[in-house]
Amino acid sequence: MDPLSSIGQIFLAVSSTPTLIILGVSILVLIFLSSGFAASETSFMSASKIRLKILENNGSKKASKVLKKLENPDIILNTSLIGNNIVTIVSASLATLFFGGLIYSEAIATLVSSIVMTIIILAIADIIPKSIAKEHPEKAAMFFYNYISFWRIILYPFIAFFGLWRKIYKSKPQEAHTTDELLTIVEEAENENEEVSDELKLIKAAIEFEDIDVYDIMVPRVNVISVSDEECLETISKIYAKHEFSRLPVYHGTIDTIIGILNEKDFNKHVLTKEQTLKDAVTKSICLSSSMKISAALKELQKARSQMAIVVDEFGGTAGIVTMEDILEELVGEIYDEHDEEEILVKNVSDNVYIIAGQERLEKCFEVMDFDTKEEFTSSTVGGWVMEMMEKIPLRGEGFNYTSPSGKNLKVKVTKATARRVTEVKIEVLDEEDTKEEN
C-alpha cells in the first residue's frame, strides 16, 4: 500500500467534528503541560538558595522542600527535559492530524501544522513561561514543586534510564567559587543595582580582605611618631598634645628596638603623677611580619588585646606600625573621630589630572584613576613606585611617561620631594590624541 494514501485515509478518518474537538483539546492540554515543564526547569535552575534559606527560616515549608529538591538538580533537569520533549513530540503529531482533518491537501496540512505549532510552542510553551519564572524564580519553584514531583514519579523509568550516563562517565565535582568569581559576581550586582552599592562594597572588601598584606596598610617607619624611654616627661606631653595620638611606641636607643606602647591615659594618670616610671607604664607590644595577611594580623591583635603592633622587616628592624583601626578601615572605609582631620590623598584637579600624595597606596591610586595595568611592582605606595620607575630619588619637577601592557598611558611629574622620598606627584591619564602629541 502507498504510504501517502495511508496518511490520506487517516486524515479523512479524523475529519469528523467530535474527533477534531478531542484532538484540539488534547493539543491544548499538552501545550499547557509543556509550559509547566519549561517554567519548572527555569525556576528551579534560577532559584537562589540564599533567598530560599531565608524563606525557610521564616517558616516556609515549601521553601524547605524546594531546598531539599535542589540538592539533586540533575533529577529536576532530567524530569523537565524528558517531559517537555515527550509532550512536544506528541502535540506536534496530534497537530498534524488536526490540520489534516481541516485541510484536505496533505502537504499544505503538514506545512501549516509545522508553522503554527512552532510559533505556539516557542511563544506559549517556552519563552513566556520561562520569562515569568525567571522574574520570580523562588516563588515559581515553590509553585511548581508538586507539579515536578508528580511527573518525576510518572517519568521515573525514563529518568533512571537517561541517568545511567552519570554512573558510566563520572565527572569531577565542580569546584567552589574562587575569589575572582565572587568578585565578578559582586561587581555585576553592583552595576545592576546602585541602591545597595554600599553593602556590595562591604562584601567586596571582605572578599579582598584575605589578599592584603600588613605591608600594604602599615604606617612606614619614616612616618612613625615614637619616643625614647629616656625622653623627658614634658617633651612627651608636648608630642601627645601636638599629634593627638592615644598611643606612642617607646624605643630604647634607636627605633629598631621598640620596647612597648605607651598609652596616653596611663601616662597622664600614673607617670605624670609619679606613681609609675615611664618604663613601668609601657605595655608590651606584639611584633608582626610585614608579609603577614591583615586577617591574621587582626586575630593576633585580638588575641593580645592590643590596639597597635610593631611591623618588623626580614632583618628584625622596625618597618613600621599597624593598628586595629588601620585593619578595620580596609573593611568599612576611613574611620574618623572628633579630633581627626580628613586627609585627602588623591585630588582630581581637572579632567584626567590628579594630585596624589606619595604615601597613597598604588593599587588605590590606579583604582581611583580607573587605570588598569596587569604589571606588578615591588613598591606599594605611589612615591615608592615613582622611585622604582625612575631608579632614583627624583627632584621636584622631574617625571616620566608610563605605558601599561594594555597600551594606556600616564604622564607623571614630581611636585614635592625631600632628600629621602617623594611626597607628592601629579599624574595625567593620557588619551590617544594626547599620547600622539607627547610622542
C-alpha positions as CSV (number, residue, x, y, z in Angstrom):
1,M,0.0,0.0,0.0
2,D,1.2,3.5,-0.8
3,P,2.2,5.3,2.4
4,L,0.9,8.6,1.2
5,S,-2.6,7.1,0.5
6,S,-2.5,5.6,4.1
7,I,-1.8,9.1,5.6
8,G,-4.7,10.5,3.4
9,Q,-7.0,7.8,4.8
10,I,-6.0,8.7,8.4
11,F,-6.7,12.4,7.7
12,L,-10.2,11.5,6.3
13,A,-10.8,9.4,9.4
14,V,-10.2,12.3,11.8
15,S,-12.1,14.9,9.8
16,S,-15.3,14.5,11.9
17,T,-16.1,17.3,14.3
18,P,-16.0,15.3,17.5
19,T,-12.6,13.9,16.7
20,L,-11.2,17.4,15.8
21,I,-12.5,18.7,19.1
22,I,-10.8,15.9,21.0
23,L,-7.6,16.5,19.1
24,G,-7.7,20.3,19.7
25,V,-8.4,19.8,23.4
26,S,-5.5,17.3,23.6
27,I,-3.1,19.7,21.9
28,L,-4.0,22.5,24.3
29,V,-3.5,20.2,27.3
30,L,-0.1,19.1,26.0
31,I,0.9,22.7,25.4
32,F,-0.1,23.6,28.9
33,L,2.0,20.7,30.2
34,S,4.9,21.8,28.1
35,S,4.7,25.3,29.5
36,G,4.7,23.8,33.0
37,F,7.9,21.8,32.3
38,A,9.6,24.9,30.8
39,A,8.7,27.1,33.8
40,S,9.7,24.4,36.3
41,E,13.2,24.0,34.7
42,T,13.9,27.7,34.7
43,S,12.5,28.4,38.2
44,F,14.5,25.5,39.9
45,M,17.7,26.3,38.0
46,S,17.5,30.1,38.7
47,A,16.2,30.0,42.3
48,S,18.6,31.5,44.9
49,K,19.4,29.1,47.7
50,I,20.1,32.0,50.0
51,R,16.7,33.5,49.4
52,L,15.0,30.1,49.9
53,K,17.0,29.6,53.1
54,I,15.7,33.0,54.4
55,L,12.1,31.9,53.5
56,E,12.7,28.6,55.3
57,N,13.9,30.4,58.4
58,N,10.8,32.5,58.2
59,G,8.7,29.3,58.4
60,S,8.0,28.4,54.8
61,K,7.7,24.7,54.5
62,K,7.6,24.8,50.7
63,A,10.9,26.6,50.6
64,S,12.4,23.8,52.7
65,K,11.1,21.2,50.3
66,V,12.5,23.1,47.3
67,L,15.9,23.3,49.0
68,K,15.9,19.6,49.5
69,K,14.9,19.1,45.9
70,L,17.8,21.3,44.8
71,E,20.3,19.0,46.5
72,N,20.0,16.9,43.4
73,P,19.3,19.3,40.5
74,D,20.0,16.7,37.8
75,I,16.7,14.9,38.6
76,I,14.8,18.1,38.2
77,L,16.5,18.9,34.9
78,N,16.0,15.4,33.5
79,T,12.3,15.4,34.5
80,S,11.7,18.7,32.8
81,L,13.6,17.9,29.7
82,I,12.2,14.4,29.2
83,G,8.6,15.5,30.0
84,N,8.9,18.6,27.7
85,N,10.3,16.6,24.8
86,I,7.6,13.9,25.1
87,V,4.7,16.3,25.2
88,T,6.2,18.4,22.4
89,I,6.6,15.4,20.1
90,V,3.1,14.1,20.8
91,S,1.5,17.6,20.4
92,A,3.2,18.1,17.1
93,S,1.9,14.7,15.9
94,L,-1.6,15.4,17.0
95,A,-1.5,18.8,15.4
96,T,-0.6,17.2,12.1
97,L,-3.7,15.0,12.4
98,F,-5.8,18.0,13.5
99,F,-4.9,20.2,10.5
100,G,-5.1,17.2,8.2
101,G,-8.8,16.9,9.2
102,L,-9.3,20.6,8.3
103,I,-7.2,20.8,5.1
104,Y,-7.6,18.1,2.6
105,S,-4.2,18.7,1.0
106,E,-1.7,16.6,2.9
107,A,1.3,18.8,2.0
108,I,-0.4,22.0,3.0
109,A,-1.8,20.5,6.2
110,T,1.7,19.4,7.2
111,L,3.2,22.8,6.4
112,V,0.5,24.7,8.3
113,S,0.8,22.3,11.3
114,S,4.6,22.9,11.4
115,I,4.4,26.7,11.3
116,V,1.5,27.0,13.8
117,M,2.9,24.6,16.3
118,T,6.4,26.1,16.1
119,I,5.0,29.5,16.9
120,I,2.8,28.2,19.7
121,I,5.4,26.0,21.3
122,L,8.1,28.8,21.2
123,A,5.9,31.5,22.5
124,I,3.3,29.9,24.8
125,A,5.2,26.8,25.9
126,D,8.7,28.1,26.1
127,I,9.5,31.8,26.0
128,I,6.6,33.2,28.0
129,P,6.6,30.7,30.9
130,K,10.4,30.8,31.2
131,S,10.4,34.6,31.3
132,I,7.8,34.7,34.0
133,A,9.6,32.0,36.0
134,K,12.9,34.0,35.6
135,E,11.3,37.1,37.2
136,H,10.4,35.3,40.4
137,P,12.3,32.0,40.5
138,E,11.8,31.2,44.2
139,K,8.0,31.7,44.1
140,A,7.8,29.8,40.8
141,A,9.9,26.9,42.2
142,M,7.6,26.6,45.2
143,F,4.5,26.8,43.0
144,F,5.7,24.1,40.6
145,Y,7.1,21.8,43.4
146,N,4.1,19.5,43.4
147,Y,4.0,19.5,39.6
148,I,7.6,18.4,39.1
149,S,7.3,15.9,42.0
150,F,4.3,14.3,40.3
151,W,5.9,14.0,36.9
152,R,9.1,12.7,38.5
153,I,7.2,9.7,39.6
154,I,5.4,9.2,36.3
155,L,8.6,9.5,34.2
156,Y,10.9,7.7,36.7
157,P,11.8,4.8,34.2
158,F,12.9,7.3,31.6
159,I,14.8,9.4,34.2
160,A,16.6,6.3,35.6
161,F,17.5,5.2,32.1
162,F,18.9,8.5,30.9
163,G,20.6,9.0,34.3
164,L,22.9,5.9,33.8
165,W,25.5,8.1,31.9
166,R,26.5,9.7,35.2
167,K,27.5,6.4,36.6
168,I,29.3,5.4,33.4
169,Y,31.0,8.7,32.9
170,K,31.9,10.1,36.3
171,S,32.8,13.8,36.1
172,K,34.8,15.7,38.7
173,P,32.7,17.7,41.1
174,Q,32.6,21.4,40.3
175,E,34.9,23.5,42.4
176,A,33.6,26.1,44.8
177,H,33.6,29.8,43.6
178,T,37.1,31.2,43.5
179,T,37.8,34.7,44.9
180,D,37.9,36.1,41.3
181,E,34.5,34.6,40.5
182,L,33.0,36.0,43.7
183,L,34.4,39.5,43.0
184,T,32.9,39.3,39.5
185,I,29.5,38.4,40.9
186,V,29.7,41.3,43.3
187,E,30.8,43.8,40.7
188,E,28.0,42.7,38.3
189,A,25.4,43.0,41.1
190,E,26.8,46.5,41.9
191,N,26.5,47.6,38.3
192,E,22.9,46.3,38.1
193,N,21.7,47.8,41.4
194,E,23.2,51.1,42.6
195,E,20.9,51.3,45.6
196,V,22.8,48.6,47.5
197,S,26.2,49.7,46.3
198,D,27.4,50.4,49.9
199,E,26.5,46.9,51.1
200,L,28.1,45.4,48.0
201,K,31.3,47.4,48.6
202,L,31.5,45.9,52.1
203,I,31.1,42.4,50.7
204,K,33.8,43.1,48.1
205,A,36.1,44.5,50.8
206,A,35.5,41.3,52.9
207,I,36.4,39.1,49.9
208,E,39.6,41.0,49.2
209,F,40.5,41.1,52.9
210,E,42.4,37.9,52.8
211,D,44.7,39.2,50.0
212,I,46.0,42.3,51.7
213,D,49.4,42.2,53.4
214,V,50.3,44.2,56.5
215,Y,53.0,45.9,54.5
216,D,50.3,47.5,52.3
217,I,48.5,49.3,55.1
218,M,51.2,49.9,57.8
219,V,52.4,53.3,58.8
220,P,56.0,53.2,57.4
221,R,59.0,53.8,59.7
222,V,59.7,57.3,58.4
223,N,56.1,58.4,59.4
224,V,56.1,56.7,62.9
225,I,55.9,59.2,65.8
226,S,57.7,57.5,68.7
227,V,59.6,58.5,71.9
228,S,62.7,57.3,73.7
229,D,62.4,55.6,77.1
230,E,64.9,58.3,78.3
231,E,62.8,61.2,77.0
232,C,61.8,63.9,79.5
233,L,58.1,63.9,80.5
234,E,57.5,67.4,79.3
235,T,58.6,66.6,75.8
236,I,56.3,63.5,75.7
237,S,53.4,65.6,76.9
238,K,54.0,68.1,74.0
239,I,54.2,65.2,71.5
240,Y,50.8,63.9,72.7
241,A,49.3,67.4,72.5
242,K,50.7,68.1,69.1
243,H,49.8,64.9,67.3
244,E,46.7,63.9,69.4
245,F,47.7,60.2,69.4
246,S,46.3,58.0,72.1
247,R,49.3,55.7,72.0
248,L,53.0,56.1,71.2
249,P,55.7,53.4,70.5
250,V,58.6,53.7,73.0
251,Y,62.1,52.6,72.0
252,H,65.4,52.1,73.7
253,G,68.4,53.6,71.9
254,T,67.0,53.5,68.3
255,I,63.6,53.0,66.8
256,D,64.7,49.4,65.8
257,T,64.5,48.4,69.5
258,I,60.9,49.3,70.4
259,I,60.2,48.1,73.9
260,G,56.5,48.7,74.0
261,I,53.5,51.0,73.7
262,L,52.7,54.0,76.0
263,N,49.0,54.8,76.4
264,E,48.2,58.5,76.9
265,K,45.8,57.7,79.8
266,D,48.5,55.7,81.6
267,F,51.0,58.5,81.0
268,N,48.8,61.2,82.4
269,K,47.4,59.2,85.3
270,H,50.5,57.3,86.5
271,V,53.7,58.7,85.0
272,L,53.0,62.5,85.4
273,T,51.8,61.9,89.0
274,K,55.0,59.9,89.7
275,E,53.0,56.8,90.6
276,Q,55.0,54.9,88.0
277,T,58.1,55.3,86.0
278,L,58.0,55.7,82.2
279,K,59.3,52.2,81.7
280,D,56.8,50.7,84.1
281,A,53.9,52.4,82.3
282,V,54.9,50.9,78.9
283,T,52.9,47.8,77.9
284,K,54.5,45.0,75.9
285,S,53.9,45.3,72.2
286,I,53.5,42.4,69.7
287,C,55.5,42.2,66.5
288,L,54.1,41.2,63.1
289,S,55.8,40.3,59.9
290,S,55.3,42.8,57.0
291,S,54.3,39.9,54.8
292,M,51.5,38.7,57.1
293,K,48.0,38.9,55.9
294,I,45.9,41.5,57.7
295,S,43.2,38.9,58.5
296,A,45.9,37.0,60.5
297,A,47.2,40.3,62.0
298,L,43.7,41.1,63.2
299,K,43.5,37.8,65.1
300,E,46.9,38.4,66.7
301,L,45.8,41.9,67.9
302,Q,42.6,40.5,69.3
303,K,44.4,37.6,71.0
304,A,46.9,40.1,72.6
305,R,44.1,42.6,73.4
306,S,46.2,45.2,71.8
307,Q,45.3,48.1,69.5
308,M,48.8,48.5,68.0
309,A,51.5,46.2,66.7
310,I,55.1,46.8,65.6
311,V,55.8,45.6,62.0
312,V,59.3,44.2,61.6
313,D,61.3,43.5,58.4
314,E,63.3,40.4,57.5
315,F,66.3,41.7,59.5
316,G,64.3,42.3,62.6
317,G,64.3,46.0,62.3
318,T,61.3,48.2,62.6
319,A,59.5,48.6,59.3
320,G,56.5,50.5,60.7
321,I,53.4,50.1,62.9
322,V,49.9,48.9,62.2
323,T,46.8,49.5,64.3
324,M,43.5,47.7,64.7
325,E,41.9,50.8,63.2
326,D,44.1,50.5,60.1
327,I,42.9,47.0,59.5
328,L,39.2,47.7,60.1
329,E,39.4,50.6,57.7
330,E,40.1,48.1,54.9
331,L,36.6,46.7,55.5
332,V,34.5,49.7,56.3
333,G,36.5,52.6,54.9
334,E,38.1,55.5,56.7
335,I,37.2,55.9,60.4
336,Y,37.4,59.4,61.8
337,D,36.9,60.7,65.4
338,E,36.1,64.2,66.5
339,H,39.9,65.1,66.5
340,D,40.8,63.7,63.1
341,E,41.2,65.9,60.1
342,E,40.2,64.3,56.8
343,E,43.4,63.8,54.8
344,I,42.8,63.9,51.1
345,L,45.4,61.8,49.4
346,V,44.0,61.9,45.9
347,K,42.7,65.2,44.4
348,N,41.1,65.3,40.9
349,V,42.1,68.8,39.9
350,S,40.8,68.6,36.3
351,D,39.8,66.1,33.6
352,N,42.1,63.1,33.9
353,V,44.6,65.1,36.1
354,Y,45.3,64.0,39.7
355,I,47.4,65.3,42.6
356,I,48.4,62.3,44.7
357,A,50.2,62.0,48.0
358,G,53.4,59.9,47.9
359,Q,52.1,57.7,50.8
360,E,48.9,56.8,48.9
361,R,48.6,53.1,48.1
362,L,49.5,52.4,44.4
363,E,46.6,50.0,44.0
364,K,44.1,52.5,45.3
365,C,45.6,55.3,43.1
366,F,45.1,53.2,39.9
367,E,41.6,52.3,41.0
368,V,40.6,56.0,41.5
369,M,42.0,56.9,38.1
370,D,40.3,53.9,36.5
371,F,43.7,52.9,35.2
372,D,44.1,49.2,34.5
373,T,47.5,47.6,34.4
374,K,48.4,43.9,34.8
375,E,52.1,44.8,35.6
376,E,53.3,44.1,39.1
377,F,55.5,46.4,41.1
378,T,57.7,45.9,44.1
379,S,56.5,49.2,45.7
380,S,53.1,49.5,47.3
381,T,52.9,53.3,47.5
382,V,52.8,56.0,44.8
383,G,56.1,57.6,46.0
384,G,57.8,54.2,46.1
385,W,56.5,53.4,42.6
386,V,57.9,56.7,41.2
387,M,61.4,56.0,42.6
388,E,61.1,52.4,41.3
389,M,60.3,53.6,37.8
390,M,63.0,56.3,37.8
391,E,65.5,54.2,39.6
392,K,66.5,57.1,41.9
393,I,65.1,59.6,44.3
394,P,63.8,62.3,41.9
395,L,63.9,66.0,42.4
396,R,60.9,68.3,42.2
397,G,59.9,68.9,38.6
398,E,61.2,65.6,37.3
399,G,59.0,62.9,35.9
400,F,58.4,60.2,33.3
401,N,55.8,58.7,31.0
402,Y,54.4,55.2,31.8
403,T,52.7,52.9,29.3
404,S,50.9,49.9,30.6
405,P,50.9,46.5,28.9
406,S,47.3,47.3,27.8
407,G,48.5,50.4,25.9
408,K,47.2,53.0,28.4
409,N,49.5,55.9,29.2
410,L,50.3,58.1,32.2
411,K,52.3,61.3,32.5
412,V,53.9,61.5,35.9
413,K,55.5,64.6,37.4
414,V,57.0,65.0,40.9
415,T,55.6,68.1,42.6
416,K,57.0,67.7,46.1
417,A,60.0,65.7,47.3
418,T,62.6,65.5,50.0
419,A,66.1,64.2,50.0
420,R,64.8,60.8,51.0
421,R,61.4,60.3,49.4
422,V,58.7,61.6,47.0
423,T,55.8,63.2,48.9
424,E,53.5,64.4,46.1
425,V,53.1,63.8,42.3
426,K,50.9,65.0,39.5
427,I,49.6,62.2,37.3
428,E,47.7,62.8,34.0
429,V,45.9,60.0,32.3
430,L,46.5,60.5,28.5
431,D,44.0,59.6,25.8
432,E,45.1,58.6,22.3
433,E,45.4,62.1,21.0
434,D,47.4,63.3,24.0
435,T,49.7,60.3,23.6
436,K,50.4,61.2,19.9
437,E,51.2,64.8,20.9
438,E,53.6,63.6,23.6
439,N,55.3,61.3,21.2
